[in-house]
Amino acid sequence: MQFHPEASAADLARWDDAALRGEGRSLPDLIAAAERVDPHNTAASRGLVDAFADEVLSGVGA
């Protein structure tokens, strides 16, 4: 399993259902879970990206 904080519930619809089933996961269940937390996931992902950008930019010209 990989970490994809940028993936919204809508993005998951394009994921490979067969591959997920092969890992014992259900795409419909994953989408339903993502829909329940989508606003929080979006905010947290933006915070993660912003913090990463701040870290990168703080080293520019150092």
Residue, then its C-alpha position, 0 to 999 in steps of 0.5 A: m500500500q502506498f501513501h497518496p494524500e493527494a487522492s480524493a474520493a473521486d480520484l479513487a474511482r480510477w484506481d484498479d479494482a482488480a489490483l485492490r481486490g488482489e490485496g484484500r481491499s474493496l474499491p467501493d469500501l475504499i471510496a465510501a471511506a474516502e468520501r466520509v473524510d474527504p474534506h478533512n483529507t483535502a485540508a490535511s493534504r494541503g497542509l502537508v504540501d504547504a509545509f513541504a514547500d516551506e521546507v524546500l523554500s527555506g533552503v533556497g539560496a542557503 
